[in-house]
Amino acid sequence: MSIKTEVDRAIHGYHGDDLQGVTVGFELWDDFCREVGLAPQPTEFGEGDVEVIYLGLSVRPGMNPDTINLLTGL
């Protein structure tokens, strides 16, 4: 299964109304960007972090090598 499909499942499987972003494991990050056809851009906070906007959400590389995390909360 592709990393894009796994991220899609995680996003669409969440039923709350406070989803703010997603992190994708750093070992999966390049594959995810390639699969969705997006190039990482600096975040608006300019702290050296990068993100892509996918399905209206900020997606960033995560701290763990192979974990997808949903960022929730207001």
PATORVEX-554705 format. One record per residue: z, x, y of N, C-alpha, C in turn; residue number from 1. Coordinates in steps of 0.1 Angstrom, whole numbers, padded with zeros to 4 digits, always signed. Example, Ala and Ser with C-alpha at 12.3 -4.5 7.8 and 13.67 -1.06 7.14 Angstrom:
<recs>
    n_zz    n_xx    n_yy   ca_zz   ca_xx   ca_yy    c_zz    c_xx    c_yy   pos
   +0078   +0132   -0057   +0078   +0123   -0045   +0078   +0132   -0033     1
   +0071   +0128   -0022   +0071   +0137   -0011   +0079   +0129   +0000     2
</recs>
This chain:
<recs>
    n_zz    n_xx    n_yy   ca_zz   ca_xx   ca_yy    c_zz    c_xx    c_yy   pos
   +0000   +0008   -0012   +0000   +0000   +0000   +0000   +0009   +0012     1
   -0008   +0005   +0022   -0009   +0013   +0034   +0004   +0012   +0043     2
   +0006   +0021   +0051   +0018   +0021   +0061   +0016   +0009   +0071     3
   +0004   +0007   +0075   +0001   -0005   +0084   +0005   -0018   +0077     4
   +0002   -0020   +0065   +0005   -0032   +0058   +0021   -0033   +0056     5
   +0027   -0022   +0054   +0042   -0022   +0053   +0048   -0026   +0067     6
   +0043   -0020   +0077   +0048   -0024   +0091   +0045   -0038   +0094     7
   +0033   -0043   +0091   +0030   -0057   +0093   +0040   -0066   +0085     8
   +0043   -0063   +0073   +0052   -0071   +0065   +0066   -0071   +0071     9
   +0071   -0060   +0076   +0084   -0059   +0082   +0084   -0067   +0095    10
   +0074   -0066   +0103   +0074   -0074   +0116   +0073   -0089   +0113    11
   +0064   -0093   +0104   +0061   -0107   +0102   +0072   -0113   +0093    12
   +0080   -0105   +0086   +0091   -0110   +0078   +0104   -0112   +0086    13
   +0104   -0107   +0098   +0116   -0109   +0106   +0115   -0122   +0113    14
   +0126   -0130   +0112   +0125   -0144   +0118   +0134   -0146   +0130    15
   +0140   -0135   +0135   +0148   -0136   +0147   +0139   -0136   +0159    16
   +0145   -0138   +0171   +0137   -0138   +0183   +0140   -0126   +0192    17
   +0147   -0116   +0187   +0151   -0105   +0195   +0145   -0091   +0190    18
   +0133   -0092   +0184   +0126   -0080   +0179   +0120   -0073   +0192    19
   +0124   -0060   +0194   +0120   -0053   +0205   +0111   -0041   +0202    20
   +0111   -0036   +0190   +0103   -0025   +0186   +0105   -0021   +0172    21
   +0097   -0010   +0168   +0097   -0006   +0154   +0097   +0009   +0154    22
   +0104   +0015   +0145   +0103   +0030   +0143   +0097   +0032   +0129    23
   +0088   +0041   +0128   +0081   +0045   +0116   +0085   +0059   +0112    24
   +0088   +0062   +0100   +0092   +0075   +0096   +0083   +0086   +0101    25
   +0088   +0097   +0105   +0080   +0108   +0110   +0070   +0113   +0101    26
   +0072   +0112   +0088   +0062   +0117   +0078   +0050   +0106   +0077    27
   +0053   +0094   +0081   +0043   +0083   +0080   +0036   +0081   +0094    28
   +0041   +0087   +0104   +0037   +0084   +0118   +0022   +0086   +0120    29
   +0017   +0098   +0116   +0002   +0101   +0118   -0007   +0091   +0111    30
   -0003   +0088   +0098   -0010   +0078   +0090   -0011   +0065   +0097    31
   +0001   +0060   +0102   +0001   +0047   +0108   -0008   +0047   +0121    32
   -0007   +0057   +0129   -0016   +0057   +0141   -0031   +0057   +0137    33
   -0034   +0065   +0127   -0048   +0065   +0122   -0052   +0052   +0117    34
   -0044   +0045   +0109   -0047   +0032   +0103   -0049   +0021   +0113    35
   -0041   +0022   +0124   -0042   +0011   +0134   -0052   +0015   +0145    36
   -0057   +0028   +0145   -0067   +0032   +0155   -0061   +0034   +0169    37
   -0049   +0038   +0170   -0042   +0040   +0183   -0037   +0054   +0185    38
   -0039   +0059   +0197   -0034   +0072   +0200   -0020   +0071   +0207    39
   -0010   +0079   +0202   +0003   +0079   +0209   +0002   +0082   +0223    40
   +0010   +0075   +0231   +0011   +0078   +0246   +0025   +0080   +0249    41
   +0028   +0088   +0260   +0042   +0090   +0264   +0049   +0076   +0267    42
   +0061   +0075   +0264   +0069   +0063   +0267   +0071   +0062   +0282    43
   +0074   +0050   +0287   +0076   +0048   +0301   +0088   +0056   +0306    44
   +0097   +0059   +0297   +0109   +0066   +0302   +0107   +0081   +0303    45
   +0096   +0086   +0298   +0092   +0100   +0300   +0102   +0111   +0295    46
   +0108   +0107   +0284   +0118   +0117   +0278   +0112   +0125   +0267    47
   +0098   +0126   +0267   +0091   +0134   +0256   +0088   +0125   +0244    48
   +0093   +0113   +0244   +0090   +0104   +0233   +0076   +0098   +0235    49
   +0070   +0095   +0223   +0057   +0088   +0223   +0058   +0075   +0216    50
   +0048   +0066   +0219   +0048   +0053   +0213   +0033   +0048   +0212    51
   +0031   +0038   +0204   +0019   +0030   +0205   +0023   +0016   +0207    52
   +0015   +0008   +0213   +0018   -0006   +0214   +0010   -0013   +0204    53
   +0017   -0019   +0194   +0010   -0026   +0183   +0016   -0040   +0181    54
   +0008   -0050   +0181   +0012   -0064   +0181   +0022   -0067   +0192    55
   +0020   -0061   +0203   +0028   -0063   +0215   +0042   -0056   +0214    56
   +0044   -0048   +0204   +0057   -0041   +0203   +0055   -0026   +0204    57
   +0066   -0020   +0209   +0066   -0005   +0210   +0069   +0000   +0196    58
   +0060   +0009   +0191   +0062   +0015   +0178   +0063   +0030   +0180    59
   +0074   +0036   +0175   +0076   +0050   +0178   +0079   +0058   +0165    60
   +0078   +0071   +0165   +0082   +0078   +0153   +0097   +0078   +0151    61
   +0101   +0076   +0139   +0116   +0075   +0136   +0122   +0089   +0132    62
   +0135   +0089   +0131   +0143   +0101   +0127   +0142   +0104   +0112    63
   +0140   +0093   +0104   +0140   +0095   +0090   +0125   +0098   +0086    64
   +0123   +0105   +0075   +0109   +0108   +0071   +0101   +0097   +0067    65
   +0106   +0086   +0060   +0098   +0076   +0054   +0104   +0062   +0055    66
   +0111   +0059   +0066   +0117   +0046   +0068   +0111   +0038   +0079    67
   +0110   +0025   +0077   +0105   +0016   +0088   +0118   +0009   +0092    68
   +0121   +0009   +0105   +0132   +0002   +0111   +0128   -0007   +0122    69
   +0133   -0019   +0122   +0131   -0029   +0132   +0142   -0027   +0143    70
   +0138   -0026   +0155   +0148   -0025   +0166   +0150   -0039   +0172    71
   +0162   -0043   +0171   +0165   -0057   +0176   +0177   -0057   +0186    72
   +0179   -0068   +0192   +0190   -0069   +0202   +0185   -0070   +0216    73
   +0193   -0077   +0224   +0190   -0078   +0238   +0197   -0069   +0247    74
</recs>
